[in-house]
Amino acid sequence: VNFKELVETALRVLVAWNDGRRPASADLDVLKKAFPSSAKLPDDELACQVIHDLSGRAFPERAQTGTAPPVIDEVA
């Protein structure tokens, strides 16, 4: 599974969780296999941890400089 597929899988898990649905077990299995140290976390926390862990790979310059992405103050 590549980086993009892991992010998309984690996002599907979060969307299901946000909608009050149980995420697909296949999606959870993919995340748990890719990140076994986080496998015991609740579904939503697992997905968030995966995205967090992968964010340094997607934006290595931010990880090196410590620059955080902009904060959104309001939701439209």
C-alpha positions in Angstrom: 0.0 0.0 0.0 1.4 3.4 -1.0 1.3 6.7 0.9 -1.7 8.0 -1.1 -3.7 4.9 -0.5 -3.0 5.0 3.2 -4.1 8.6 3.5 -7.3 7.8 1.5 -8.0 4.8 3.7 -7.6 6.8 6.9 -9.9 9.5 5.5 -12.6 6.9 4.6 -12.4 5.7 8.2 -12.8 9.2 9.6 -15.7 10.0 7.3 -17.5 6.8 8.4 -16.8 7.6 12.0 -18.0 11.2 11.6 -21.2 9.9 9.9 -21.8 7.5 12.8 -21.1 4.4 10.8 -18.7 1.6 11.5 -15.7 1.9 9.2 -15.1 -0.9 6.7 -13.1 -3.7 8.4 -10.9 -4.0 5.3 -9.9 -0.3 5.7 -9.1 -0.8 9.4 -7.1 -3.9 8.6 -5.0 -1.9 6.1 -4.2 0.8 8.6 -3.5 -1.7 11.4 -1.1 -3.7 9.2 0.7 -0.6 8.0 0.9 0.9 11.6 0.9 -2.1 14.0 2.1 0.1 16.9 -1.2 2.0 16.7 -3.4 -1.0 16.0 -5.0 -1.0 19.5 -6.2 2.5 19.2 -10.0 3.3 18.7 -10.8 3.5 15.0 -10.9 7.3 14.8 -7.7 7.7 16.8 -6.0 5.1 14.6 -6.9 7.0 11.4 -5.8 10.3 13.0 -2.5 8.8 14.1 -1.9 7.4 10.6 -2.5 10.8 9.0 -0.3 12.4 11.6 2.5 9.9 11.1 2.3 10.3 7.3 2.2 14.1 7.4 6.0 14.3 7.9 6.5 12.2 4.8 4.1 14.3 2.7 5.7 17.6 3.8 9.2 16.9 4.8 10.2 20.6 4.7 7.6 21.3 7.4 8.9 18.5 9.6 12.4 19.9 9.3 11.6 23.5 9.8 8.9 23.1 12.4 6.5 25.2 10.3 2.9 24.3 11.0 0.1 24.5 8.4 -2.2 27.5 8.8 -4.9 27.3 11.4 -8.5 27.7 10.2 -10.4 29.9 12.6 -13.9 29.5 11.2 -15.8 26.7 9.4 -17.9 27.9 6.5 
